[in-house]
Every structure is written in C-alpha cells, then in structure tokens.
Amino acid sequence: MTVYVDTMRAPFRGMVMCHMVADTSEELLAMADRIGVARRWIQKAGTAHEHFDISLSKRQLAVAAGAVEIDRRRLAQLLRAKQHTISARKADTRPS
C-alpha cells in the first residue's frame, strides 16, 4: 500500500498546492499525521476521491516520509481503479 503526491501546482492563499492520496484511508491519515496536516482538512472522505490538498512544503515532507511522486495522469488512473474496487465491493455485498 502506498501514499502518493501529484505534480499539480495550484495557487491558494499565497501557497502552491498539490494532492495527496493513498491506497487506503488509514495510510492517508497516518501520513497526514506524520507530516503535520490536520485531519479536518481531508476532502471527499470515505470516497474513491478522498484526498488532502497540501502545500509544496508538506509535499516535500511526504516524499521524505516515503510518498511516491506521480503525475496527474497517474493520479486519474489510481482514482479510477479505486472507484472500480469500491463499486465491485458494493456489488458483492448486495443481496441476491
């Protein structure tokens, strides 16, 4: 399992932001704790698009802590795969 940071560079309130995502919610929250990102800043919690927008300084800390750098195309692939996995799990738990 892995935490990822993308190459997005979006200005926000004097900072430059990117996305941090992970294979699991637990990994994402553990990395947020490790690099000092408040859990309350999580976006789309509990969905395939769960992520944090983090500053470039936090991105550097995440990479130093083992996060994998990816481009936005790879991020889109990861999110689609995560959505597919969630949808498949829901289908498996539906009553016959």
DSSP file (Angstrom, degrees, kcal/mol; ACC not computed):
  #  RESIDUE AA STRUCTURE BP1 BP2  ACC     N-H-->O    O-->H-N    N-H-->O    O-->H-N    TCO  KAPPA ALPHA  PHI   PSI    X-CA   Y-CA   Z-CA
    1    1 A M              0   0    0      0, 0.0     2,-0.3     0, 0.0    21,-0.0   0.000 360.0 360.0 360.0 152.3    0.0    0.0    0.0
    2    2 A T        -     0   0    0     65,-0.0    21,-2.4    66,-0.0     2,-0.4  -0.956 360.0-138.1-145.6 153.5    1.2    3.5   -0.8
    3    3 A V  E     -A   22   0A   0     -2,-0.3    65,-2.8    63,-0.3     2,-0.3  -0.919  29.8-162.9-107.8 141.5    0.7    7.2   -0.4
    4    4 A Y  E     -Ab  21  68A   0     17,-3.4    17,-2.1    -2,-0.4     2,-0.4  -0.929  14.4-163.3-127.6 148.3    1.1    9.4   -3.5
    5    5 A V  E     -Ab  20  69A   0     63,-2.4    65,-2.6    -2,-0.3    15,-0.2  -0.998  19.6-143.5-127.3 136.7    1.6   13.1   -4.2
    6    6 A D        -     0   0    0     13,-1.9    65,-0.2    -2,-0.4    66,-0.0  -0.334  20.1-115.3 -96.5 179.5    0.9   14.6   -7.6
    7    7 A T        +     0   0    0     63,-0.5    64,-0.1    -2,-0.1    -1,-0.1   0.285  65.1 133.5 -97.3   8.9    2.6   17.3   -9.6
    8    8 A M        -     0   0    0     11,-0.1     2,-0.3     1,-0.1    -2,-0.0  -0.275  38.2-163.8 -58.1 145.6   -0.4   19.7   -9.6
    9    9 A R        +     0   0    0      9,-0.1     9,-0.2     2,-0.0    -1,-0.1  -0.787  18.8 165.7-133.9  89.7    0.6   23.3   -8.8
   10   10 A A  E     -C   17   0A   0      7,-2.2     7,-2.9    -2,-0.3     2,-0.2  -0.920  33.5-127.6-111.4 125.3   -2.5   25.3   -7.8
   11   11 A P  E     +C   16   0A   0      0, 0.0     2,-0.3     0, 0.0     5,-0.2  -0.470  33.6 169.1 -69.7 139.0   -2.2   28.7   -6.1
   12   12 A F  E >   -C   15   0A   0      3,-2.6     3,-2.0    -2,-0.2    -2,-0.0  -0.844  64.6 -29.6-154.2 113.7   -4.2   29.0   -2.9
   13   13 A R  T 3  S-     0   0    0     -2,-0.3     3,-0.1     1,-0.3     0, 0.0   0.870 126.2 -42.3  47.2  50.2   -4.0   31.9   -0.4
   14   14 A G  T 3  S+     0   0    0      1,-0.3    -1,-0.3     0, 0.0     2,-0.2   0.487 124.4  95.1  80.5   2.4   -0.3   32.6   -1.1
   15   15 A M  E <  S-C   12   0A   0     -3,-2.0    -3,-2.6    -5,-0.0     2,-0.5  -0.724  71.0-127.2-116.0 169.5    0.7   28.9   -1.2
   16   16 A V  E     -C   11   0A   0     -2,-0.2    40,-1.4    -5,-0.2     2,-0.3  -0.988  33.4-161.1-117.4 129.3    1.1   26.4   -4.0
   17   17 A M  E     +CD  10  55A   0     -7,-2.9    -7,-2.2    -2,-0.5     2,-0.3  -0.734  17.2 176.2-115.7 156.3   -0.9   23.2   -3.5
   18   18 A C  E     - D   0  54A   0     36,-2.5    36,-2.8    -2,-0.3     2,-0.3  -0.840  34.7 -93.2-139.9 180.0   -0.9   19.6   -4.8
   19   19 A H  E     - D   0  53A   0     -2,-0.3   -13,-1.9    34,-0.2     2,-0.4  -0.759  23.2-163.2-101.0 146.1   -2.9   16.5   -4.0
   20   20 A M  E     +AD   5  52A   0     32,-2.5    32,-2.1    -2,-0.3     2,-0.3  -0.994  21.7 162.5-124.6 123.7   -2.0   13.7   -1.5
   21   21 A V  E     -A    4   0A   0    -17,-2.1   -17,-3.4    -2,-0.4     2,-0.3  -0.809  14.8-163.1-130.5 170.3   -3.9   10.4   -1.9
   22   22 A A  E     -A    3   0A   0     28,-0.4   -19,-0.2   -19,-0.3    28,-0.1  -0.967  35.9-109.5-151.1 166.1   -3.3    6.9   -0.7
   23   23 A D  S    S+     0   0    0    -21,-2.4     2,-0.3    -2,-0.3   -20,-0.1   0.821 105.2  23.8 -66.4 -31.3   -4.4    3.3   -1.4
   24   24 A T  S  > S-     0   0    0    -22,-0.3     4,-2.1     1,-0.1     5,-0.1  -0.943  75.2-122.6-134.9 157.0   -6.3    3.3    1.9
   25   25 A S  H  > S+     0   0    0     -2,-0.3     4,-2.7     1,-0.2     5,-0.2   0.885 112.9  56.9 -61.6 -39.3   -7.8    5.9    4.3
   26   26 A E  H  > S+     0   0    0      1,-0.2     4,-2.3     2,-0.2    -1,-0.2   0.912 108.2  45.9 -60.8 -43.9   -5.7    4.6    7.1
   27   27 A E  H  > S+     0   0    0      2,-0.2     4,-2.3     1,-0.2    -1,-0.2   0.906 112.4  51.2 -65.6 -41.2   -2.5    5.2    5.1
   28   28 A L  H  X S+     0   0    0     -4,-2.1     4,-2.2     1,-0.2    -2,-0.2   0.932 113.3  44.0 -62.4 -46.3   -3.7    8.7    4.1
   29   29 A L  H  X S+     0   0    0     -4,-2.7     4,-2.5     2,-0.2    -1,-0.2   0.879 111.2  54.2 -68.0 -37.8   -4.5    9.7    7.6
   30   30 A A  H  X S+     0   0    0     -4,-2.3     4,-2.3    -5,-0.2    -1,-0.2   0.912 110.8  46.2 -62.2 -41.8   -1.3    8.3    9.0
   31   31 A M  H  X S+     0   0    0     -4,-2.3     4,-2.4     2,-0.2    -2,-0.2   0.910 110.1  53.4 -67.9 -40.7    0.8   10.3    6.5
   32   32 A A  H  X>S+     0   0    0     -4,-2.2     5,-3.0     1,-0.2     4,-0.8   0.932 111.5  46.4 -57.8 -45.0   -1.3   13.4    7.3
   33   33 A D  H ><5S+     0   0    0     -4,-2.5     3,-0.7     1,-0.2    -1,-0.2   0.921 111.7  52.1 -60.8 -43.9   -0.5   12.9   11.0
   34   34 A R  H 3<5S+     0   0    0     -4,-2.3    -2,-0.2     1,-0.2    -1,-0.2   0.856 115.5  38.7 -64.4 -36.7    3.2   12.3   10.2
   35   35 A I  H 3<5S-     0   0    0     -4,-2.4    -1,-0.2    -5,-0.1    -2,-0.2   0.410 117.6-105.4 -98.9   3.1    3.7   15.5    8.1
   36   36 A G  T <<5 +     0   0    0     -4,-0.8     2,-0.6    -3,-0.7    -3,-0.2   0.811  66.7 146.7  83.9  30.6    1.5   17.7   10.3
   37   37 A V      < -     0   0    0     -5,-3.0    -1,-0.3    -6,-0.2     2,-0.1  -0.891  51.9-117.7 -99.8 125.6   -1.6   18.1    8.2
   38   38 A A    >   -     0   0    0     -2,-0.6     3,-2.0     1,-0.1     4,-0.1  -0.382  12.7-134.7 -64.2 132.8   -4.8   18.4   10.2
   39   39 A R  G >  S+     0   0    0      1,-0.3     3,-1.9     2,-0.2    -1,-0.1   0.782 100.9  71.5 -58.3 -28.1   -7.2   15.5    9.6
   40   40 A R  G 3  S+     0   0    0      1,-0.3    -1,-0.3     3,-0.0    -2,-0.1   0.665  86.9  66.6 -65.5 -13.7  -10.1   18.1    9.4
   41   41 A W  G <  S+     0   0    0     -3,-2.0    12,-0.4     2,-0.1    -1,-0.3   0.389  71.7 124.7 -88.3   3.7   -8.7   19.2    6.0
   42   42 A I    <   -     0   0    0     -3,-1.9     2,-0.4    10,-0.1     3,-0.2  -0.356  51.0-146.9 -62.3 143.6   -9.5   15.9    4.3
   43   43 A Q  B     +E   51   0B   0      8,-3.2     8,-2.1     1,-0.2     3,-0.1  -0.926  69.8   2.1-117.3 141.4  -11.6   16.2    1.2
   44   44 A K  S >  S-     0   0    0     -2,-0.4     3,-1.6     6,-0.2     5,-0.2   0.861  85.0-160.8  54.9  41.8  -14.2   13.8    0.0
   45   45 A A  T 3   +     0   0    0      1,-0.3    -1,-0.2    -3,-0.2     3,-0.1  -0.185  67.5  19.2 -54.4 139.1  -13.6   11.5    2.9
   46   46 A G  T 3  S+     0   0    0      1,-0.3    -1,-0.3    -3,-0.1     2,-0.2   0.518 106.2  98.9  79.8   5.6  -14.8    7.9    2.5
   47   47 A T  S X  S-     0   0    0     -3,-1.6     3,-1.5     1,-0.0    -1,-0.3  -0.685  89.8-102.9-116.0 172.5  -15.0    8.1   -1.3
   48   48 A A  T 3  S+     0   0    0      1,-0.3    35,-0.1    -2,-0.2    34,-0.1   0.718 122.2  56.3 -64.8 -19.7  -12.6    7.0   -4.0
   49   49 A H  T 3  S+     0   0    0     -5,-0.2    -1,-0.3    33,-0.1    -4,-0.1   0.168  74.4 143.0 -99.8  17.2  -11.6   10.6   -4.4
   50   50 A E    <   +     0   0    0     -3,-1.5   -28,-0.4    -6,-0.1     2,-0.3  -0.358  26.0 134.0 -58.4 130.3  -10.6   11.0   -0.8
   51   51 A H  B     -E   43   0B   0     -8,-2.1    -8,-3.2   -30,-0.1     2,-0.4  -0.981  48.9-120.0-164.9 171.1   -7.5   13.3   -0.6
   52   52 A F  E     -D   20   0A   0    -32,-2.1   -32,-2.5    -2,-0.3     2,-0.6  -0.967  18.8-137.8-118.3 142.8   -5.7   16.2    1.0
   53   53 A D  E     -D   19   0A   0    -12,-0.4     2,-0.3    -2,-0.4   -34,-0.2  -0.914  36.6-175.8 -91.0 123.4   -4.7   19.4   -0.8
   54   54 A I  E     -D   18   0A   0    -36,-2.8   -36,-2.5    -2,-0.6   -17,-0.0  -0.908  25.2-112.1-126.1 152.0   -1.2   20.0    0.7
   55   55 A S  E  >  -D   17   0A   0     -2,-0.3     4,-2.3   -38,-0.2   -38,-0.2  -0.286  36.1-106.6 -72.8 163.7    1.4   22.8    0.3
   56   56 A L  H  > S+     0   0    0    -40,-1.4     4,-2.2     1,-0.2     5,-0.1   0.826 121.2  56.7 -63.5 -30.7    4.7   22.1   -1.5
   57   57 A S  H  > S+     0   0    0      2,-0.2     4,-1.5     1,-0.2    -1,-0.2   0.901 109.5  44.8 -67.5 -38.7    6.5   22.2    1.8
   58   58 A K  H  > S+     0   0    0      2,-0.2     4,-2.5     1,-0.2    -2,-0.2   0.851 109.0  58.0 -69.7 -34.2    4.2   19.4    3.1
   59   59 A R  H  X S+     0   0    0     -4,-2.3     4,-2.7     2,-0.2     5,-0.2   0.926 104.2  51.4 -59.4 -44.9    4.7   17.6   -0.2
   60   60 A Q  H  X S+     0   0    0     -4,-2.2     4,-2.4     1,-0.2    -1,-0.2   0.912 110.4  48.8 -58.9 -42.8    8.5   17.6    0.5
   61   61 A L  H  X S+     0   0    0     -4,-1.5     4,-1.5     2,-0.2    -1,-0.2   0.900 110.6  51.0 -63.7 -40.6    7.9   16.1    3.9
   62   62 A A  H  <>S+     0   0    0     -4,-2.5     5,-2.9     2,-0.2    -2,-0.2   0.920 110.7  47.9 -63.9 -43.9    5.6   13.4    2.5
   63   63 A V  H ><5S+     0   0    0     -4,-2.7     3,-1.6     1,-0.2    -1,-0.2   0.916 110.5  51.6 -63.4 -42.6    8.1   12.4   -0.1
   64   64 A A  H 3<5S+     0   0    0     -4,-2.4    -1,-0.2     1,-0.3    -2,-0.2   0.803 108.7  52.9 -62.6 -28.0   10.8   12.3    2.5
   65   65 A A  T 3<5S-     0   0    0     -4,-1.5    -1,-0.3    -5,-0.2    -2,-0.2   0.378 134.8 -85.5 -89.7   3.4    8.5   10.0    4.5
   66   66 A G  T < 5S+     0   0    0     -3,-1.6   -63,-0.3     1,-0.3    -3,-0.2   0.451  74.3 149.9 112.6   0.6    8.0    7.6    1.6
   67   67 A A      < -     0   0    0     -5,-2.9     2,-0.4    -6,-0.1    -1,-0.3  -0.365  44.8-123.5 -65.4 147.3    5.2    9.1   -0.6
   68   68 A V  E     -b    4   0A   0    -65,-2.8   -63,-2.4    -2,-0.0     2,-0.4  -0.796  17.1-130.0 -96.3 131.0    5.5    8.3   -4.3
   69   69 A E  E     +b    5   0A   0     -2,-0.4     2,-0.3   -65,-0.2   -63,-0.2  -0.669  35.5 170.6 -81.9 130.4    5.6   11.2   -6.7
   70   70 A I        -     0   0    0    -65,-2.6   -63,-0.5    -2,-0.4     2,-0.1  -0.930  29.9-118.4-135.7 159.0    3.1   10.8   -9.6
   71   71 A D     >  -     0   0    0     -2,-0.3     4,-2.0   -65,-0.2     5,-0.1  -0.415  39.2 -99.4 -89.5 175.0    1.8   13.0  -12.4
   72   72 A R  H  > S+     0   0    0      1,-0.2     4,-2.2     2,-0.2     5,-0.1   0.809 121.4  57.9 -68.0 -29.2   -1.8   13.9  -12.8
   73   73 A R  H  > S+     0   0    0      2,-0.2     4,-1.9     1,-0.2    -1,-0.2   0.930 108.2  46.0 -64.8 -44.5   -2.4   11.2  -15.4
   74   74 A R  H  > S+     0   0    0      1,-0.2     4,-2.5     2,-0.2    -2,-0.2   0.876 109.5  55.9 -65.7 -36.8   -1.3    8.5  -13.0
   75   75 A L  H  X S+     0   0    0     -4,-2.0     4,-2.5     1,-0.2    -1,-0.2   0.933 106.8  49.5 -59.3 -45.8   -3.5   10.2  -10.3
   76   76 A A  H  X S+     0   0    0     -4,-2.2     4,-2.2     1,-0.2    -1,-0.2   0.899 110.3  50.9 -60.9 -40.6   -6.5    9.8  -12.5
   77   77 A Q  H  X S+     0   0    0     -4,-1.9     4,-2.3     2,-0.2    -1,-0.2   0.920 110.2  49.5 -62.2 -44.0   -5.7    6.2  -13.2
   78   78 A L  H  X S+     0   0    0     -4,-2.5     4,-2.4     1,-0.2    -2,-0.2   0.913 111.1  48.7 -61.9 -43.6   -5.4    5.5   -9.4
   79   79 A L  H  X S+     0   0    0     -4,-2.5     4,-2.3     2,-0.2    -1,-0.2   0.886 110.9  50.4 -66.9 -38.4   -8.7    7.2   -8.7
   80   80 A R  H  X S+     0   0    0     -4,-2.2     4,-2.3     2,-0.2    -1,-0.2   0.921 111.9  47.9 -63.8 -42.9  -10.5    5.2  -11.4
   81   81 A A  H  X S+     0   0    0     -4,-2.3     4,-2.3     2,-0.2    -2,-0.2   0.899 111.4  50.4 -64.6 -40.1   -9.1    2.0  -10.1
   82   82 A K  H  X S+     0   0    0     -4,-2.4     4,-2.3     2,-0.2    -1,-0.2   0.906 110.5  49.6 -64.2 -41.5  -10.1    2.8   -6.6
   83   83 A Q  H  X S+     0   0    0     -4,-2.3     4,-2.6     2,-0.2    -2,-0.2   0.903 109.8  51.6 -63.5 -41.3  -13.6    3.7   -7.7
   84   84 A H  H  X S+     0   0    0     -4,-2.3     4,-2.4     2,-0.2    -2,-0.2   0.913 109.8  49.5 -61.5 -43.4  -13.8    0.3   -9.6
   85   85 A T  H  X S+     0   0    0     -4,-2.3     4,-2.1     2,-0.2    -2,-0.2   0.916 112.0  47.8 -62.5 -44.5  -12.7   -1.6   -6.5
   86   86 A I  H  X S+     0   0    0     -4,-2.3     4,-2.1     2,-0.2    -2,-0.2   0.920 112.5  49.0 -63.4 -44.2  -15.3    0.2   -4.3
   87   87 A S  H  X S+     0   0    0     -4,-2.6     4,-2.1     1,-0.2    -2,-0.2   0.896 110.5  51.0 -63.0 -40.6  -18.0   -0.4   -6.9
   88   88 A A  H  X S+     0   0    0     -4,-2.4     4,-1.9     2,-0.2    -1,-0.2   0.896 109.1  50.9 -65.1 -39.8  -17.1   -4.1   -7.1
   89   89 A R  H  X S+     0   0    0     -4,-2.1     4,-1.2     2,-0.2    -1,-0.2   0.910 109.6  50.3 -63.3 -42.2  -17.2   -4.5   -3.3
   90   90 A K  H  X S+     0   0    0     -4,-2.1     4,-0.6     1,-0.2     3,-0.4   0.902 109.9  50.6 -63.4 -40.2  -20.7   -2.9   -3.2
   91   91 A A  H >< S+     0   0    0     -4,-2.1     3,-0.7     1,-0.2    -1,-0.2   0.871 108.0  53.5 -65.1 -36.3  -21.9   -5.3   -5.9
   92   92 A D  H 3< S+     0   0    0     -4,-1.9    -1,-0.2     1,-0.2    -2,-0.2   0.753 109.0  49.1 -69.7 -24.2  -20.5   -8.3   -4.0
   93   93 A T  H 3< S+     0   0    0     -4,-1.2    -1,-0.2    -3,-0.4    -2,-0.2   0.484  84.7 109.3 -96.7  -2.7  -22.4   -7.3   -0.8
   94   94 A R  S << S-     0   0    0     -3,-0.7     2,-0.1    -4,-0.6    -3,-0.0  -0.492  78.8-105.6 -72.6 141.5  -25.8   -6.8   -2.4
   95   95 A P              0   0    0      0, 0.0    -1,-0.1     0, 0.0    -2,-0.1  -0.376 360.0 360.0 -64.5 145.2  -28.4   -9.4   -1.6
   96   96 A S              0   0    0     -3,-0.1    -2,-0.0    -2,-0.1    -3,-0.0   0.452 360.0 360.0 -80.2 360.0  -29.1  -11.9   -4.4
